[in-house]
Amino acid sequence: MFLLRLLPPLPREISLGLVGLVFGLFLTVHGVQQAYAEATGVRGTVTVADCTPATGGLSDLWQDGWACEGSFAATDSTVSVSGVTVDGVVDARPADGTLPALVDGPGDHTATRDGSGSWKIPTLTGVVILGFTAWRLRTIRNLLRDRRRRAVPTAAPAV
């Protein structure tokens, strides 16, 4: 962060604006995709075949728990998928060996946990970052306006 202070104000604001835009869009799009899967997916259950400890490594960043996989069967018997991975980290290993979940269709390899609401945190975080980025864009606009004012040459007096 200290090195960012070494940049002049305009390039620093542009750099921070681009970083905010990229991260904000990434989180918002990821959250919207999860919300879409939760809203339109086929409901059913995952019969857990294997759960491995998720210990907070790089592949499962935020919490400890279980990373599970198994087979999915829709409650209305329209979709059956033999090998799916449960999206996210499950807090406790399922006692009865099943998890309520959703899939997009028969070709899906990832099941979203039903009712998990995992879309809320990334979506809201992305929207907040995009809000701060919009504020930063206002600052960039003001810096560019000040730069143009200083660059306008004053007319020389006529002799």
Phi, psi and chi 1 to 4 in degrees:
 res  aa     phi    psi   chi1   chi2   chi3   chi4
   1 MET       -  -33.8 -164.9   65.7  176.7      -
   2 PHE   -61.7  -39.3  171.2   73.6      -      -
   3 LEU   -64.0  -27.7  -66.1  175.8      -      -
   4 LEU   -65.6  -31.2 -141.9   54.6      -      -
   5 ARG   -68.9  -18.8  -72.2  -78.2  176.3 -162.8
   6 LEU   -75.4  -20.2  -63.2  176.1      -      -
   7 LEU   -75.0  149.3  -72.7  172.9      -      -
   8 PRO   -62.3  159.3  -18.1   26.8      -      -
   9 PRO   -56.6  -43.8  -23.1   30.3      -      -
  10 LEU   -66.6  -51.7 -174.7   59.9      -      -
  11 PRO   -62.2  -32.8  -21.7   30.3      -      -
  12 ARG   -65.0  -45.9  178.4  177.4   58.5 -134.0
  13 GLU   -65.9  -38.7  -65.9  -63.4  -40.5      -
  14 ILE   -64.8  -43.9  -69.0  172.1      -      -
  15 SER   -61.4  -47.3  -60.0      -      -      -
  16 LEU   -66.3  -34.4  -70.3  172.3      -      -
  17 GLY   -64.6  -42.2      -      -      -      -
  18 LEU   -66.1  -42.2  -74.2  174.5      -      -
  19 VAL   -62.6  -44.9  167.8      -      -      -
  20 GLY   -62.1  -39.9      -      -      -      -
  21 LEU   -64.2  -44.7 -175.0   65.4      -      -
  22 VAL   -65.1  -50.6  167.6      -      -      -
  23 PHE   -67.2  -40.2  -78.5  123.8      -      -
  24 GLY   -62.8  -44.8      -      -      -      -
  25 LEU   -65.9  -41.1  -77.4  175.1      -      -
  26 PHE   -59.3  -50.4  172.3   76.7      -      -
  27 LEU   -66.3  -40.9  -73.0  171.1      -      -
  28 THR   -65.6  -45.4  -56.6      -      -      -
  29 VAL   -64.5  -41.2  167.8      -      -      -
  30 HIS   -61.6  -44.3  180.0   69.0      -      -
  31 GLY   -65.8  -39.8      -      -      -      -
  32 VAL   -65.9  -38.3  166.5      -      -      -
  33 GLN   -63.3  -41.1  -74.9  176.3  -19.4      -
  34 GLN   -66.5  -40.3  -75.5 -176.7  -28.9      -
  35 ALA   -64.2  -40.1      -      -      -      -
  36 TYR   -63.1  -43.5 -179.2   75.8      -      -
  37 ALA   -63.7  -37.7      -      -      -      -
  38 GLU   -71.8  -30.6 -161.9  169.2  -50.5      -
  39 ALA   -84.2  -33.2      -      -      -      -
  40 THR  -115.7    0.1   63.3      -      -      -
  41 GLY   -72.0  163.9      -      -      -      -
  42 VAL   -85.3  123.3  178.0      -      -      -
  43 ARG   -79.1  145.2  -64.4 -171.2 -173.0  -71.1
  44 GLY  -177.3 -157.9      -      -      -      -
  45 THR  -131.9  146.7   57.1      -      -      -
  46 VAL   -99.5  121.9  172.6      -      -      -
  47 THR   -86.8  109.7  -55.9      -      -      -
  48 VAL   -71.6  125.0  177.0      -      -      -
  49 ALA   -99.8  -31.8      -      -      -      -
  50 ASP  -151.7  134.2 -176.7   33.5      -      -
  51 CYS  -128.1  124.3  -81.8      -      -      -
  52 THR  -111.9  148.2   57.5      -      -      -
  53 PRO   -63.3  131.4  -16.8   26.3      -      -
  54 ALA  -103.4  108.3      -      -      -      -
  55 THR  -104.1   19.9   56.5      -      -      -
  56 GLY    85.0   22.6      -      -      -      -
  57 GLY   -74.4 -171.7      -      -      -      -
  58 LEU   -63.5  -30.0  -72.1  177.6      -      -
  59 SER   -76.5  -23.4   60.4      -      -      -
  60 ASP  -134.4   85.8   34.9   72.8      -      -
  61 LEU   -67.8  -41.3  -73.5  173.1      -      -
  62 TRP   -96.7  -26.7  -61.7  111.1      -      -
  63 GLN  -150.5  158.4   59.7 -172.7  -16.9      -
  64 ASP   -87.4  154.6  -67.5  -18.5      -      -
  65 GLY   163.1 -140.3      -      -      -      -
  66 TRP  -129.2  137.1  -62.5   92.6      -      -
  67 ALA  -102.8  115.1      -      -      -      -
  68 CYS  -115.2  155.5  -61.4      -      -      -
  69 GLU  -148.1  160.5   55.2 -172.3   36.9      -
  70 GLY   175.0 -150.7      -      -      -      -
  71 SER  -113.7  148.2   60.0      -      -      -
  72 PHE  -110.9  137.7  175.6   83.9      -      -
  73 ALA  -133.5  126.6      -      -      -      -
  74 ALA   -71.5  148.9      -      -      -      -
  75 THR   -67.5  -28.2   52.0      -      -      -
  76 ASP   -95.6    9.9   58.6   -0.2      -      -
  77 SER    61.7   24.8  -59.1      -      -      -
  78 THR   -88.5  -28.8   56.6      -      -      -
  79 VAL  -130.3  136.7  176.9      -      -      -
  80 SER  -139.8  124.0  179.0      -      -      -
  81 VAL  -123.4  126.9 -177.0      -      -      -
  82 SER   -76.6  -31.9   61.2      -      -      -
  83 GLY  -133.8  106.7      -      -      -      -
  84 VAL  -128.3  151.4  -67.1      -      -      -
  85 THR  -106.1  135.0  -56.5      -      -      -
  86 VAL   -77.5  126.6  177.5      -      -      -
  87 ASP   -68.3  131.2 -173.1   28.0      -      -
  88 GLY    86.9 -172.7      -      -      -      -
  89 VAL  -107.6  127.9  176.2      -      -      -
  90 VAL   -86.1  129.9 -179.4      -      -      -
  91 ASP   -62.2  -46.4  -65.5  -28.2      -      -
  92 ALA  -127.4  143.9      -      -      -      -
  93 ARG   -63.3  130.9 -168.0  174.3 -163.2  160.6
  94 PRO   -63.0  127.9   10.9  -16.6      -      -
  95 ALA   -68.8  -41.5      -      -      -      -
  96 ASP   -91.5    0.5   62.0   -9.9      -      -
  97 GLY    83.2   10.4      -      -      -      -
  98 THR  -130.3  151.8   61.2      -      -      -
  99 LEU  -132.3  134.0  -72.6  170.5      -      -
 100 PRO   -69.1  134.8   19.5  -25.1      -      -
 101 ALA  -152.8  174.5      -      -      -      -
 102 LEU  -133.9  145.9  -58.7  146.7      -      -
 103 VAL  -131.4  158.9  -65.2      -      -      -
 104 ASP   -78.5  -30.8  -72.0  -26.5      -      -
 105 GLY   179.5 -173.9      -      -      -      -
 106 PRO   -67.0  -20.4   14.7  -20.8      -      -
 107 GLY   -92.9    5.2      -      -      -      -
 108 ASP   -78.1  142.7 -156.0    1.3      -      -
 109 HIS  -110.2   -4.5  -61.1  -68.6      -      -
 110 THR  -127.8  131.2  -56.4      -      -      -
 111 ALA  -104.6  131.0      -      -      -      -
 112 THR   -89.9  132.2  -56.5      -      -      -
 113 ARG   -63.6  133.9  -73.9 -179.1  -69.5  149.5
 114 ASP   -72.0  125.7 -169.2    8.8      -      -
 115 GLY    74.2   14.1      -      -      -      -
 116 SER   -73.9  -28.0   66.6      -      -      -
 117 GLY    64.8   24.4      -      -      -      -
 118 SER   -68.8   -7.6   59.8      -      -      -
 119 TRP   -80.1  -19.7   60.5  -88.8      -      -
 120 LYS   -66.8  -47.8  -65.9  174.2 -173.0  172.3
 121 ILE   -65.5  -51.1  -68.5  175.1      -      -
 122 PRO   -64.4  -36.4   12.0  -19.4      -      -
 123 THR   -65.7  -48.8  -55.1      -      -      -
 124 LEU   -66.3  -38.8  -66.4  175.5      -      -
 125 THR   -63.6  -43.5  -55.5      -      -      -
 126 GLY   -62.3  -40.2      -      -      -      -
 127 VAL   -66.1  -40.5  167.8      -      -      -
 128 VAL   -63.9  -43.9  167.3      -      -      -
 129 ILE   -62.7  -41.2  -69.9  172.6      -      -
 130 LEU   -64.9  -33.6  -72.0  173.2      -      -
 131 GLY   -64.1  -45.0      -      -      -      -
 132 PHE   -65.5  -33.9  -78.3  118.9      -      -
 133 THR   -67.2  -37.8  -58.1      -      -      -
 134 ALA   -63.2  -39.4      -      -      -      -
 135 TRP   -62.8  -41.0 -176.1  -93.9      -      -
 136 ARG   -65.5  -35.9 -170.2  159.5  -57.4  -80.0
 137 LEU   -63.9  -34.8  -70.1  175.0      -      -
 138 ARG   -63.3  -40.3 -174.4 -179.9  131.7  -51.4
 139 THR   -64.7  -41.1  -55.0      -      -      -
 140 ILE   -62.5  -43.3  -68.2  169.2      -      -
 141 ARG   -59.5  -42.7 -173.2 -171.6   71.1 -154.7
 142 ASN   -65.7  -39.4  -68.7  -18.6      -      -
 143 LEU   -65.5  -40.3  -75.0  169.8      -      -
 144 LEU   -66.0  -39.3  -73.5  170.3      -      -
 145 ARG   -63.2  -44.1 -173.3 -178.5  -44.8  134.0
 146 ASP   -63.9  -36.8  -68.9  -15.2      -      -
 147 ARG   -65.9  -41.4 -172.1  179.7 -156.6 -176.3
 148 ARG   -66.0  -37.4  -85.9 -173.4 -109.2  122.7
 149 ARG   -63.3  -40.9  -78.5 -173.6 -163.4  142.9
 150 ARG   -71.7  -27.6  -79.0 -176.1  -88.5  139.5
 151 ALA   -82.6  -16.8      -      -      -      -
 152 VAL   -70.5  118.3  173.4      -      -      -
 153 PRO   -73.6  143.1   23.4  -29.3      -      -
 154 THR   -81.7  144.9   56.8      -      -      -
 155 ALA   -69.8  137.7      -      -      -      -
 156 ALA   -76.2  141.7      -      -      -      -
 157 PRO   -64.7  140.6   16.6  -22.6      -      -
 158 ALA   -73.0  139.2      -      -      -      -
 159 VAL  -104.8      - -173.5      -      -      -
